[in-house]
């Protein structure tokens, strides 16, 4: 049952991963960027799994059967988003195309 949070959020993680992979179109797409993207996605998945396990490991005896899943799901989602947002920002700094200079005018 501890992996239920990750299983339930897998479709949403897939949508967010697809959006991260495809956008923005203005960035340079080369092998270096693809490696960066793959590493960022893997780190996000690992961080999400670790956050889920960490939240699920608390003593939930007085909370009822639903709250461990809710907190684990929210923790997994937050960890995934934080990693993806940081990776998106770093990718923007590293791989954005420079506008052409107006030296000819």
N, C-alpha and C positions, 0 to 999 in steps of 0.2 A: 504493500500500500504506500510505501514511502515514495515511490516513483510516479504516483498518480498525478501529482502536480505537473511534472515535466511532460507526461503523456498528454494531459489535457491541454497544455499550452503549446504543444508541438505544431499544430496548424498555424497559430498566430506567430510563433517564432519563425516558421517558414515564410510567411508573408513579409514579416519585418526583414528577414534575411534577403529575400528577393528584392525588396525596395532598396536596401543598402547596396546590393550587388549592381543594380541597374542605374541608380541615380546618384549624383547629377550627371548629365551627359557631357558637361563641359570639362570634365577631368580627363586627363590622358589615360588611355587604357593600354597597358603593356604588361609584360610578364611580371615586372616588379610590383605593379599595382595589384594584379591578381593574387600574387603570393601574399601581399599585405592583407588583402580582403579575406583570403582563406584562413590565415592565422588569426585575424580579428574575429571571424565567425567561430572558429574553434575555441578561442579564449572565452568568448561570450557563452558558448554552450557549457564549457567546463565551469565557469563562474556561476552560471545558473544552476547547474547540478549541485555544486558545492553549497551554494546559498540555500537551496531547497533542503539538502541533507542537514545543514546546520540548524535551520529553523524547525525541522521536524524532530530534531534530537532533544528539544527541550522537554521538561517534565510537564505533560499536558493532562495529568490525572483529573484536575478540577475543571478543565475547560470544556469538556464534552468531546464527542467524536469528530465533529466537523471542523473545529478551529485549528487543529494541527495541519489539515489540508489547506485551509484558507491562508494561514500564515506562510506555509511552505510555498504555496503558489505565488503569493505576493512577493516573497523574498526572491524566488527564482526569476520572476518577471523584472523586478527592479535590478537585479544583478545583470541580466541580459541587456536591458536598456542602457544601463550605465556604460557597459563595455562598448556597445554599439555606438552610442553618442560620442564617446571619447575617440573611438576609431574613426568615426565620420569626420570629426574635427581634425584629427591628425592627418587623415587622408586628404582633406581639403588643403591643408598647409603643404603637404608633400607633393601632391600630384595635380594641382590645379594648373591649367594652361595660362601662360602669361599672355596678356593682350599684345598685339603687334605694336611696335613703337611707331610713332608718327614723325620719324626723323626726316622723311621725304618731303614734308610740307614746308 
